[in-house]
Amino acid sequence: MRTMRTYTELIKLPTFGERFEYLKLDGAVAQETFGGARWLNQVLYQTPEWKVARRKAIVRDMGNDLGCEGWPILGRVYVHHMNPITKEDILKRSEALFDPENLICCSDMTHKAITYGDFNLLPKEFEERKAGDTCPWKKLK
């Protein structure tokens, strides 16, 4: 069994790629979490407690993907449970649901990459443009 992921450990990793590797599920998606009770997590995301926890995570991470400075989330912000939750967590109102140590901000594509373990879905790091870089017959220095 994998040790529990924590926000405190995650933010010690300096790069976006390292943080992704720490969080990815290695193809563990579709493990029994909600089954036919998917409605439970949708109810959770409408509760006042979730809305407060979500807002605090977004402020803490300054709207950055995986909390990495310089990786702003330009679309919808997902607040991801770093340790997957189950229907039992929701029914018992587990502390893990709202614990900031279990939450991280991410973009839609990063969330999908974490869930499906697919590095190719991740956003690419910004590359500064240079004069002539789109001109095929000019050599760059």
MODELLER restraints for C-alpha pairs under 7 A, 6 or more apart:
rsr = mdl.restraints
at = mdl.atoms
rsr.add(forms.Gaussian(group=physical.xy_distance, feature=features.Distance(at['CA:4:A'], at['CA:83:A']), mean=6.68, stdev=0.5))
rsr.add(forms.Gaussian(group=physical.xy_distance, feature=features.Distance(at['CA:5:A'], at['CA:82:A']), mean=6.20, stdev=0.5))
rsr.add(forms.Gaussian(group=physical.xy_distance, feature=features.Distance(at['CA:5:A'], at['CA:83:A']), mean=6.23, stdev=0.5))
rsr.add(forms.Gaussian(group=physical.xy_distance, feature=features.Distance(at['CA:6:A'], at['CA:101:A']), mean=5.13, stdev=0.5))
rsr.add(forms.Gaussian(group=physical.xy_distance, feature=features.Distance(at['CA:6:A'], at['CA:102:A']), mean=5.77, stdev=0.5))
rsr.add(forms.Gaussian(group=physical.xy_distance, feature=features.Distance(at['CA:7:A'], at['CA:101:A']), mean=4.63, stdev=0.5))
rsr.add(forms.Gaussian(group=physical.xy_distance, feature=features.Distance(at['CA:7:A'], at['CA:102:A']), mean=6.24, stdev=0.5))
rsr.add(forms.Gaussian(group=physical.xy_distance, feature=features.Distance(at['CA:7:A'], at['CA:103:A']), mean=6.94, stdev=0.5))
rsr.add(forms.Gaussian(group=physical.xy_distance, feature=features.Distance(at['CA:8:A'], at['CA:101:A']), mean=6.73, stdev=0.5))
rsr.add(forms.Gaussian(group=physical.xy_distance, feature=features.Distance(at['CA:10:A'], at['CA:19:A']), mean=6.14, stdev=0.5))
rsr.add(forms.Gaussian(group=physical.xy_distance, feature=features.Distance(at['CA:13:A'], at['CA:19:A']), mean=6.02, stdev=0.5))
rsr.add(forms.Gaussian(group=physical.xy_distance, feature=features.Distance(at['CA:16:A'], at['CA:66:A']), mean=6.97, stdev=0.5))
rsr.add(forms.Gaussian(group=physical.xy_distance, feature=features.Distance(at['CA:16:A'], at['CA:68:A']), mean=6.34, stdev=0.5))
rsr.add(forms.Gaussian(group=physical.xy_distance, feature=features.Distance(at['CA:19:A'], at['CA:66:A']), mean=6.95, stdev=0.5))
rsr.add(forms.Gaussian(group=physical.xy_distance, feature=features.Distance(at['CA:20:A'], at['CA:114:A']), mean=6.79, stdev=0.5))
rsr.add(forms.Gaussian(group=physical.xy_distance, feature=features.Distance(at['CA:23:A'], at['CA:82:A']), mean=6.49, stdev=0.5))
rsr.add(forms.Gaussian(group=physical.xy_distance, feature=features.Distance(at['CA:23:A'], at['CA:114:A']), mean=6.29, stdev=0.5))
rsr.add(forms.Gaussian(group=physical.xy_distance, feature=features.Distance(at['CA:24:A'], at['CA:114:A']), mean=4.27, stdev=0.5))
rsr.add(forms.Gaussian(group=physical.xy_distance, feature=features.Distance(at['CA:24:A'], at['CA:115:A']), mean=6.48, stdev=0.5))
rsr.add(forms.Gaussian(group=physical.xy_distance, feature=features.Distance(at['CA:24:A'], at['CA:117:A']), mean=5.24, stdev=0.5))
rsr.add(forms.Gaussian(group=physical.xy_distance, feature=features.Distance(at['CA:25:A'], at['CA:114:A']), mean=6.03, stdev=0.5))
rsr.add(forms.Gaussian(group=physical.xy_distance, feature=features.Distance(at['CA:25:A'], at['CA:115:A']), mean=5.83, stdev=0.5))
rsr.add(forms.Gaussian(group=physical.xy_distance, feature=features.Distance(at['CA:25:A'], at['CA:116:A']), mean=6.81, stdev=0.5))
rsr.add(forms.Gaussian(group=physical.xy_distance, feature=features.Distance(at['CA:25:A'], at['CA:117:A']), mean=5.63, stdev=0.5))
rsr.add(forms.Gaussian(group=physical.xy_distance, feature=features.Distance(at['CA:26:A'], at['CA:117:A']), mean=5.05, stdev=0.5))
rsr.add(forms.Gaussian(group=physical.xy_distance, feature=features.Distance(at['CA:27:A'], at['CA:116:A']), mean=5.66, stdev=0.5))
rsr.add(forms.Gaussian(group=physical.xy_distance, feature=features.Distance(at['CA:27:A'], at['CA:117:A']), mean=5.60, stdev=0.5))
rsr.add(forms.Gaussian(group=physical.xy_distance, feature=features.Distance(at['CA:29:A'], at['CA:115:A']), mean=5.99, stdev=0.5))
rsr.add(forms.Gaussian(group=physical.xy_distance, feature=features.Distance(at['CA:29:A'], at['CA:116:A']), mean=6.21, stdev=0.5))
rsr.add(forms.Gaussian(group=physical.xy_distance, feature=features.Distance(at['CA:33:A'], at['CA:85:A']), mean=6.92, stdev=0.5))
rsr.add(forms.Gaussian(group=physical.xy_distance, feature=features.Distance(at['CA:33:A'], at['CA:86:A']), mean=4.69, stdev=0.5))
rsr.add(forms.Gaussian(group=physical.xy_distance, feature=features.Distance(at['CA:33:A'], at['CA:87:A']), mean=6.36, stdev=0.5))
rsr.add(forms.Gaussian(group=physical.xy_distance, feature=features.Distance(at['CA:34:A'], at['CA:86:A']), mean=6.12, stdev=0.5))
rsr.add(forms.Gaussian(group=physical.xy_distance, feature=features.Distance(at['CA:34:A'], at['CA:87:A']), mean=5.46, stdev=0.5))
rsr.add(forms.Gaussian(group=physical.xy_distance, feature=features.Distance(at['CA:40:A'], at['CA:87:A']), mean=6.80, stdev=0.5))
rsr.add(forms.Gaussian(group=physical.xy_distance, feature=features.Distance(at['CA:44:A'], at['CA:50:A']), mean=6.75, stdev=0.5))
rsr.add(forms.Gaussian(group=physical.xy_distance, feature=features.Distance(at['CA:50:A'], at['CA:98:A']), mean=6.34, stdev=0.5))
rsr.add(forms.Gaussian(group=physical.xy_distance, feature=features.Distance(at['CA:53:A'], at['CA:98:A']), mean=5.55, stdev=0.5))
rsr.add(forms.Gaussian(group=physical.xy_distance, feature=features.Distance(at['CA:54:A'], at['CA:79:A']), mean=6.22, stdev=0.5))
rsr.add(forms.Gaussian(group=physical.xy_distance, feature=features.Distance(at['CA:57:A'], at['CA:100:A']), mean=6.56, stdev=0.5))
rsr.add(forms.Gaussian(group=physical.xy_distance, feature=features.Distance(at['CA:57:A'], at['CA:103:A']), mean=6.67, stdev=0.5))
rsr.add(forms.Gaussian(group=physical.xy_distance, feature=features.Distance(at['CA:57:A'], at['CA:104:A']), mean=6.56, stdev=0.5))
rsr.add(forms.Gaussian(group=physical.xy_distance, feature=features.Distance(at['CA:57:A'], at['CA:105:A']), mean=6.73, stdev=0.5))
rsr.add(forms.Gaussian(group=physical.xy_distance, feature=features.Distance(at['CA:58:A'], at['CA:105:A']), mean=6.22, stdev=0.5))
rsr.add(forms.Gaussian(group=physical.xy_distance, feature=features.Distance(at['CA:61:A'], at['CA:67:A']), mean=4.63, stdev=0.5))
rsr.add(forms.Gaussian(group=physical.xy_distance, feature=features.Distance(at['CA:61:A'], at['CA:105:A']), mean=6.62, stdev=0.5))
rsr.add(forms.Gaussian(group=physical.xy_distance, feature=features.Distance(at['CA:63:A'], at['CA:72:A']), mean=5.95, stdev=0.5))
rsr.add(forms.Gaussian(group=physical.xy_distance, feature=features.Distance(at['CA:63:A'], at['CA:73:A']), mean=5.91, stdev=0.5))
rsr.add(forms.Gaussian(group=physical.xy_distance, feature=features.Distance(at['CA:63:A'], at['CA:105:A']), mean=6.87, stdev=0.5))
rsr.add(forms.Gaussian(group=physical.xy_distance, feature=features.Distance(at['CA:64:A'], at['CA:71:A']), mean=5.16, stdev=0.5))
rsr.add(forms.Gaussian(group=physical.xy_distance, feature=features.Distance(at['CA:64:A'], at['CA:72:A']), mean=4.25, stdev=0.5))
rsr.add(forms.Gaussian(group=physical.xy_distance, feature=features.Distance(at['CA:64:A'], at['CA:73:A']), mean=5.48, stdev=0.5))
rsr.add(forms.Gaussian(group=physical.xy_distance, feature=features.Distance(at['CA:64:A'], at['CA:105:A']), mean=6.80, stdev=0.5))
rsr.add(forms.Gaussian(group=physical.xy_distance, feature=features.Distance(at['CA:65:A'], at['CA:71:A']), mean=5.37, stdev=0.5))
rsr.add(forms.Gaussian(group=physical.xy_distance, feature=features.Distance(at['CA:65:A'], at['CA:72:A']), mean=5.88, stdev=0.5))
rsr.add(forms.Gaussian(group=physical.xy_distance, feature=features.Distance(at['CA:65:A'], at['CA:73:A']), mean=5.61, stdev=0.5))
rsr.add(forms.Gaussian(group=physical.xy_distance, feature=features.Distance(at['CA:65:A'], at['CA:105:A']), mean=5.80, stdev=0.5))
rsr.add(forms.Gaussian(group=physical.xy_distance, feature=features.Distance(at['CA:65:A'], at['CA:106:A']), mean=4.45, stdev=0.5))
rsr.add(forms.Gaussian(group=physical.xy_distance, feature=features.Distance(at['CA:65:A'], at['CA:107:A']), mean=5.99, stdev=0.5))
rsr.add(forms.Gaussian(group=physical.xy_distance, feature=features.Distance(at['CA:66:A'], at['CA:104:A']), mean=6.01, stdev=0.5))
rsr.add(forms.Gaussian(group=physical.xy_distance, feature=features.Distance(at['CA:66:A'], at['CA:105:A']), mean=5.43, stdev=0.5))
rsr.add(forms.Gaussian(group=physical.xy_distance, feature=features.Distance(at['CA:66:A'], at['CA:106:A']), mean=5.28, stdev=0.5))
rsr.add(forms.Gaussian(group=physical.xy_distance, feature=features.Distance(at['CA:67:A'], at['CA:104:A']), mean=6.91, stdev=0.5))
rsr.add(forms.Gaussian(group=physical.xy_distance, feature=features.Distance(at['CA:67:A'], at['CA:105:A']), mean=6.37, stdev=0.5))
rsr.add(forms.Gaussian(group=physical.xy_distance, feature=features.Distance(at['CA:73:A'], at['CA:107:A']), mean=5.72, stdev=0.5))
rsr.add(forms.Gaussian(group=physical.xy_distance, feature=features.Distance(at['CA:75:A'], at['CA:107:A']), mean=6.98, stdev=0.5))
rsr.add(forms.Gaussian(group=physical.xy_distance, feature=features.Distance(at['CA:76:A'], at['CA:107:A']), mean=6.56, stdev=0.5))
rsr.add(forms.Gaussian(group=physical.xy_distance, feature=features.Distance(at['CA:76:A'], at['CA:108:A']), mean=6.95, stdev=0.5))
rsr.add(forms.Gaussian(group=physical.xy_distance, feature=features.Distance(at['CA:77:A'], at['CA:105:A']), mean=6.43, stdev=0.5))
rsr.add(forms.Gaussian(group=physical.xy_distance, feature=features.Distance(at['CA:77:A'], at['CA:106:A']), mean=6.00, stdev=0.5))
rsr.add(forms.Gaussian(group=physical.xy_distance, feature=features.Distance(at['CA:77:A'], at['CA:107:A']), mean=5.51, stdev=0.5))
rsr.add(forms.Gaussian(group=physical.xy_distance, feature=features.Distance(at['CA:78:A'], at['CA:105:A']), mean=5.65, stdev=0.5))
rsr.add(forms.Gaussian(group=physical.xy_distance, feature=features.Distance(at['CA:78:A'], at['CA:106:A']), mean=5.20, stdev=0.5))
rsr.add(forms.Gaussian(group=physical.xy_distance, feature=features.Distance(at['CA:78:A'], at['CA:107:A']), mean=5.85, stdev=0.5))
rsr.add(forms.Gaussian(group=physical.xy_distance, feature=features.Distance(at['CA:78:A'], at['CA:108:A']), mean=6.55, stdev=0.5))
rsr.add(forms.Gaussian(group=physical.xy_distance, feature=features.Distance(at['CA:79:A'], at['CA:103:A']), mean=6.21, stdev=0.5))
rsr.add(forms.Gaussian(group=physical.xy_distance, feature=features.Distance(at['CA:79:A'], at['CA:104:A']), mean=5.50, stdev=0.5))
rsr.add(forms.Gaussian(group=physical.xy_distance, feature=features.Distance(at['CA:79:A'], at['CA:105:A']), mean=4.55, stdev=0.5))
rsr.add(forms.Gaussian(group=physical.xy_distance, feature=features.Distance(at['CA:79:A'], at['CA:106:A']), mean=6.29, stdev=0.5))
rsr.add(forms.Gaussian(group=physical.xy_distance, feature=features.Distance(at['CA:80:A'], at['CA:103:A']), mean=5.53, stdev=0.5))
rsr.add(forms.Gaussian(group=physical.xy_distance, feature=features.Distance(at['CA:80:A'], at['CA:104:A']), mean=5.31, stdev=0.5))
rsr.add(forms.Gaussian(group=physical.xy_distance, feature=features.Distance(at['CA:80:A'], at['CA:105:A']), mean=6.14, stdev=0.5))
rsr.add(forms.Gaussian(group=physical.xy_distance, feature=features.Distance(at['CA:80:A'], at['CA:106:A']), mean=6.87, stdev=0.5))
rsr.add(forms.Gaussian(group=physical.xy_distance, feature=features.Distance(at['CA:81:A'], at['CA:102:A']), mean=5.48, stdev=0.5))
rsr.add(forms.Gaussian(group=physical.xy_distance, feature=features.Distance(at['CA:81:A'], at['CA:103:A']), mean=4.89, stdev=0.5))
rsr.add(forms.Gaussian(group=physical.xy_distance, feature=features.Distance(at['CA:81:A'], at['CA:104:A']), mean=6.79, stdev=0.5))
rsr.add(forms.Gaussian(group=physical.xy_distance, feature=features.Distance(at['CA:82:A'], at['CA:102:A']), mean=5.20, stdev=0.5))
rsr.add(forms.Gaussian(group=physical.xy_distance, feature=features.Distance(at['CA:82:A'], at['CA:103:A']), mean=5.84, stdev=0.5))
rsr.add(forms.Gaussian(group=physical.xy_distance, feature=features.Distance(at['CA:82:A'], at['CA:104:A']), mean=6.84, stdev=0.5))
rsr.add(forms.Gaussian(group=physical.xy_distance, feature=features.Distance(at['CA:83:A'], at['CA:102:A']), mean=6.36, stdev=0.5))
rsr.add(forms.Gaussian(group=physical.xy_distance, feature=features.Distance(at['CA:96:A'], at['CA:102:A']), mean=6.37, stdev=0.5))
rsr.add(forms.Gaussian(group=physical.xy_distance, feature=features.Distance(at['CA:109:A'], at['CA:121:A']), mean=5.94, stdev=0.5))
rsr.add(forms.Gaussian(group=physical.xy_distance, feature=features.Distance(at['CA:109:A'], at['CA:122:A']), mean=6.14, stdev=0.5))
rsr.add(forms.Gaussian(group=physical.xy_distance, feature=features.Distance(at['CA:110:A'], at['CA:121:A']), mean=6.80, stdev=0.5))
rsr.add(forms.Gaussian(group=physical.xy_distance, feature=features.Distance(at['CA:110:A'], at['CA:122:A']), mean=5.41, stdev=0.5))
rsr.add(forms.Gaussian(group=physical.xy_distance, feature=features.Distance(at['CA:113:A'], at['CA:119:A']), mean=6.00, stdev=0.5))
rsr.add(forms.Gaussian(group=physical.xy_distance, feature=features.Distance(at['CA:113:A'], at['CA:121:A']), mean=5.30, stdev=0.5))
rsr.add(forms.Gaussian(group=physical.xy_distance, feature=features.Distance(at['CA:113:A'], at['CA:122:A']), mean=6.19, stdev=0.5))
rsr.add(forms.Gaussian(group=physical.xy_distance, feature=features.Distance(at['CA:132:A'], at['CA:138:A']), mean=6.55, stdev=0.5))
rsr.add(forms.Gaussian(group=physical.xy_distance, feature=features.Distance(at['CA:133:A'], at['CA:140:A']), mean=6.97, stdev=0.5))
